[in-house]
């Protein structure tokens, strides 16, 4: 496990990640990450953007 230098979030670089439909699967039983690669890519980009902003709240430019 790695800990980021500035943000302190723990990142397991060996994990593929998790993506759940919280409305229909609040028990988080079905990982949908492989079924939705585009959404996974978008969320990873968003996470990287948040991590580089030196803050806990995202400042998104759309």
Backbone as JSON Lines, residues from 0, in Angstrom:
{"i":0,"aa":"X","n":[0.84,-1.18,0.0],"ca":[0.0,0.0,0.0],"c":[0.89,1.24,0.0]}
{"i":1,"aa":"X","n":[0.49,2.26,-0.73],"ca":[1.24,3.5,-0.77],"c":[0.4,4.61,-0.16]}
{"i":2,"aa":"X","n":[1.07,5.56,0.43],"ca":[0.37,6.75,0.94],"c":[0.9,7.93,0.16]}
{"i":3,"aa":"X","n":[-0.01,8.71,-0.4],"ca":[0.39,9.86,-1.2],"c":[1.13,10.9,-0.38]}
{"i":4,"aa":"X","n":[2.03,11.64,-1.02],"ca":[2.86,12.6,-0.33],"c":[2.05,13.77,0.24]}
{"i":5,"aa":"X","n":[1.13,14.3,-0.53],"ca":[0.42,15.5,-0.1],"c":[-0.95,15.21,0.47]}
{"i":6,"aa":"X","n":[-1.65,14.26,-0.09],"ca":[-3.06,14.09,0.24],"c":[-3.32,13.09,1.34]}
{"i":7,"aa":"X","n":[-2.44,12.14,1.57],"ca":[-2.61,11.18,2.65],"c":[-3.58,10.05,2.36]}
{"i":8,"aa":"X","n":[-4.16,9.99,1.17],"ca":[-5.06,8.89,0.83],"c":[-4.25,7.63,0.64]}
{"i":9,"aa":"X","n":[-4.76,6.54,1.16],"ca":[-4.1,5.26,0.94],"c":[-4.48,4.75,-0.44]}
{"i":10,"aa":"X","n":[-3.5,4.28,-1.17],"ca":[-3.74,3.78,-2.52],"c":[-3.07,2.43,-2.65]}
{"i":11,"aa":"X","n":[-3.86,1.43,-2.95],"ca":[-3.3,0.11,-3.2],"c":[-3.15,-0.02,-4.7]}
{"i":12,"aa":"X","n":[-1.94,0.1,-5.2],"ca":[-1.69,0.1,-6.64],"c":[-1.94,-1.26,-7.28]}
{"i":13,"aa":"X","n":[-2.06,-2.31,-6.47],"ca":[-2.3,-3.64,-7.0],"c":[-3.79,-3.98,-7.1]}
{"i":14,"aa":"X","n":[-4.65,-3.16,-6.56],"ca":[-6.08,-3.43,-6.59],"c":[-6.71,-2.87,-7.86]}
{"i":15,"aa":"X","n":[-7.69,-3.58,-8.39],"ca":[-8.35,-3.1,-9.59],"c":[-9.39,-2.03,-9.29]}
{"i":16,"aa":"X","n":[-9.84,-1.94,-8.06],"ca":[-10.82,-0.92,-7.67],"c":[-12.19,-1.52,-7.46]}
{"i":17,"aa":"X","n":[-13.08,-0.66,-7.04],"ca":[-14.45,-1.09,-6.77],"c":[-15.41,-0.03,-7.29]}
{"i":18,"aa":"X","n":[-16.51,-0.49,-7.87],"ca":[-17.55,0.4,-8.37],"c":[-18.88,-0.28,-8.1]}
{"i":19,"aa":"X","n":[-19.73,0.4,-7.32],"ca":[-21.01,-0.19,-6.94],"c":[-22.15,0.74,-7.32]}
{"i":20,"aa":"X","n":[-23.3,0.17,-7.6],"ca":[-24.54,0.91,-7.82],"c":[-25.2,1.03,-6.45]}
{"i":21,"aa":"X","n":[-24.98,2.16,-5.79],"ca":[-25.45,2.31,-4.41],"c":[-26.96,2.4,-4.3]}
{"i":22,"aa":"X","n":[-27.63,2.75,-5.37],"ca":[-29.09,2.8,-5.34],"c":[-29.68,1.4,-5.35]}
{"i":23,"aa":"X","n":[-29.16,0.53,-6.19],"ca":[-29.72,-0.82,-6.33],"c":[-28.95,-1.89,-5.57]}
{"i":24,"aa":"X","n":[-27.76,-1.55,-5.08],"ca":[-26.91,-2.53,-4.39],"c":[-26.22,-1.86,-3.2]}
{"i":25,"aa":"X","n":[-27.01,-1.38,-2.25],"ca":[-26.45,-0.66,-1.1],"c":[-25.59,-1.56,-0.22]}
{"i":26,"aa":"X","n":[-25.74,-2.87,-0.34],"ca":[-24.91,-3.81,0.39],"c":[-23.56,-4.05,-0.26]}
{"i":27,"aa":"X","n":[-23.31,-3.41,-1.38],"ca":[-22.05,-3.5,-2.12],"c":[-21.64,-4.96,-2.36]}
{"i":28,"aa":"X","n":[-22.55,-5.69,-2.95],"ca":[-22.29,-7.1,-3.23],"c":[-21.73,-7.34,-4.63]}
{"i":29,"aa":"X","n":[-22.06,-6.44,-5.57],"ca":[-21.7,-6.67,-6.97],"c":[-20.76,-5.56,-7.46]}
{"i":30,"aa":"X","n":[-19.48,-5.87,-7.62],"ca":[-18.5,-4.91,-8.12],"c":[-18.68,-4.77,-9.63]}
{"i":31,"aa":"X","n":[-18.99,-3.58,-10.09],"ca":[-19.29,-3.33,-11.5],"c":[-18.13,-2.72,-12.27]}
{"i":32,"aa":"X","n":[-16.95,-2.7,-11.69],"ca":[-15.83,-1.98,-12.3],"c":[-15.48,-2.51,-13.69]}
{"i":33,"aa":"X","n":[-15.55,-3.8,-13.9],"ca":[-15.19,-4.35,-15.21],"c":[-16.32,-4.18,-16.24]}
{"i":34,"aa":"X","n":[-17.54,-3.99,-15.77],"ca":[-18.67,-3.79,-16.68],"c":[-18.76,-2.36,-17.19]}
{"i":35,"aa":"X","n":[-18.08,-1.43,-16.5],"ca":[-18.18,0.0,-16.84],"c":[-16.8,0.64,-16.92]}
{"i":36,"aa":"X","n":[-15.99,0.26,-17.91],"ca":[-14.62,0.79,-17.99],"c":[-14.56,2.29,-18.24]}
{"i":37,"aa":"X","n":[-15.49,2.85,-18.98],"ca":[-15.47,4.29,-19.25],"c":[-15.75,5.09,-17.98]}
{"i":38,"aa":"X","n":[-16.74,4.67,-17.2],"ca":[-17.05,5.33,-15.93],"c":[-15.88,5.19,-14.98]}
{"i":39,"aa":"X","n":[-15.23,4.03,-14.97],"ca":[-14.07,3.8,-14.13],"c":[-12.95,4.77,-14.51]}
{"i":40,"aa":"X","n":[-12.71,4.93,-15.79],"ca":[-11.68,5.86,-16.25],"c":[-12.0,7.29,-15.82]}
{"i":41,"aa":"X","n":[-13.24,7.71,-15.97],"ca":[-13.65,9.06,-15.59],"c":[-13.46,9.29,-14.09]}
{"i":42,"aa":"X","n":[-13.85,8.32,-13.3],"ca":[-13.73,8.48,-11.85],"c":[-12.27,8.49,-11.4]}
{"i":43,"aa":"X","n":[-11.44,7.7,-12.06],"ca":[-10.0,7.72,-11.72],"c":[-9.37,9.06,-12.09]}
{"i":44,"aa":"X","n":[-9.77,9.63,-13.22],"ca":[-9.27,10.94,-13.61],"c":[-9.71,11.99,-12.59]}
{"i":45,"aa":"X","n":[-10.95,11.92,-12.16],"ca":[-11.47,12.86,-11.17],"c":[-10.7,12.72,-9.85]}
{"i":46,"aa":"X","n":[-10.43,11.51,-9.42],"ca":[-9.68,11.28,-8.2],"c":[-8.27,11.88,-8.31]}
{"i":47,"aa":"X","n":[-7.62,11.69,-9.45],"ca":[-6.29,12.26,-9.63],"c":[-6.34,13.78,-9.59]}
{"i":48,"aa":"X","n":[-7.37,14.36,-10.16],"ca":[-7.53,15.82,-10.14],"c":[-7.71,16.3,-8.7]}
{"i":49,"aa":"X","n":[-8.52,15.62,-7.92],"ca":[-8.74,15.99,-6.53],"c":[-7.45,15.87,-5.72]}
{"i":50,"aa":"X","n":[-6.71,14.79,-5.95],"ca":[-5.48,14.56,-5.19],"c":[-4.43,15.63,-5.46]}
{"i":51,"aa":"X","n":[-4.41,16.22,-6.64],"ca":[-3.4,17.22,-6.97],"c":[-3.8,18.62,-6.54]}
{"i":52,"aa":"X","n":[-4.99,18.8,-5.98],"ca":[-5.46,20.13,-5.59],"c":[-5.1,20.52,-4.16]}
{"i":53,"aa":"X","n":[-4.4,19.65,-3.43],"ca":[-3.99,19.94,-2.06],"c":[-5.16,20.26,-1.14]}
{"i":54,"aa":"X","n":[-6.28,19.65,-1.37],"ca":[-7.43,19.88,-0.51],"c":[-8.38,18.72,-0.52]}
{"i":55,"aa":"X","n":[-9.3,18.72,0.39],"ca":[-10.23,17.61,0.47],"c":[-11.45,17.8,-0.41]}
{"i":56,"aa":"X","n":[-11.75,19.04,-0.77],"ca":[-12.92,19.31,-1.6],"c":[-12.48,19.55,-3.04]}
{"i":57,"aa":"X","n":[-13.16,18.92,-3.99],"ca":[-12.77,19.12,-5.39],"c":[-13.16,20.5,-5.9]}
{"i":58,"aa":"X","n":[-12.31,21.07,-6.73],"ca":[-12.6,22.31,-7.42],"c":[-12.62,21.96,-8.9]}
{"i":59,"aa":"X","n":[-13.77,21.6,-9.39],"ca":[-13.89,21.09,-10.74],"c":[-14.19,22.21,-11.73]}
{"i":60,"aa":"X","n":[-13.44,22.22,-12.79],"ca":[-13.68,23.16,-13.88],"c":[-14.34,22.42,-15.01]}
{"i":61,"aa":"X","n":[-15.56,22.73,-15.29],"ca":[-16.28,22.03,-16.36],"c":[-16.44,22.92,-17.55]}
